Amino acid sequence: MASGTVRIQVEDHVAIMTVSRPEKLNALDLDMLKALSDAADKVEANADVRAAILTGEGKGFSAGGDIKAWGGMQPQEFGHAWVRHGHRVFERLATLRIPLIAALNGHALGGGLELAGVADIRIAEEHIKIGLPETGLGMVPGWSGTQRLVKRFGAQVVRRMALGGEIFTAEEAHVLGIVDAVTSSGNAVDAAKDYAQRVSARGPAALEIVKLMIASANGEDNGTAVEALGSILVAKTADLKEGIASFSEKRPAKFKGEW
């Protein structure tokens, strides 16, 4: 039986994904990782959705990886079934075709901060704390804390958290650019909804393409971004339609170079 789930609610072109394992402060195990991946697929498949919000049920955003889920794994299993699998799920969220907003209603530490890091925009409640405490446990950030977070927040900020064990308040994180806005306690989801409505009023195609362009400029999976942009462009051309028609009709293609 799954230890938790991710609830999806769609309101006015905005999908709200709520990580639901409140008794564990929404800590992630293998079942929860699958639920996140499934939620990303469902949200992306809904053509009516133009923006998404990621938040946690109860008092926590996400406590990150559940130690009980990985603590007993052998090194090879830990590396493949846990770290690499988590990477794939987080990458799935980071590359959603639509803008993703994280509503941080609770602390974002370790894997919880890495989860928040997949979002395009982060809105934090004033009482939360942010950091990467893994080295204090004798381990390292495993779900792109030293990769995506460096690209998005800057290397020195990540050094302070990962090497020095610094824990930042929401206001400090705002000054450092880790979060984009700070709101009063209990108001992160409402603030995220307001921002999502602002986003969803803009051109959906333009939003998808500009998200890919920004990711490419930031060095985030350049190959995927470039190929996705190229494929979207080619898919709209008359040449592609002719190529498909000629294949179906078993005849040589007559390309005209028409866009």
Secondary structure, 3 states (H helix, E strand, C coil): CCCCEEEEEEECCEEEEEEECHHHCCCECHHHHHHHHHHHHHHHHCCCCCEEEEEECCCCCECCECHHHHCCCCHHHHHHHHHHHHHHHHHHHHCCCCCEEEEECCCEECHHHHHHCCCCEEEEECCCEEECCHHHHCCCCCCCCCCHHHHHHCHHHHHHHHCCCCCEEHHHHHHHCCCCEEECCCCHHHHHHHHHHHHHCCCHHHHHHHHHHHHHHCCCCHHHHHHHHHHHHHHCCHHHHHHHHHHHCCCCCCCCCCC
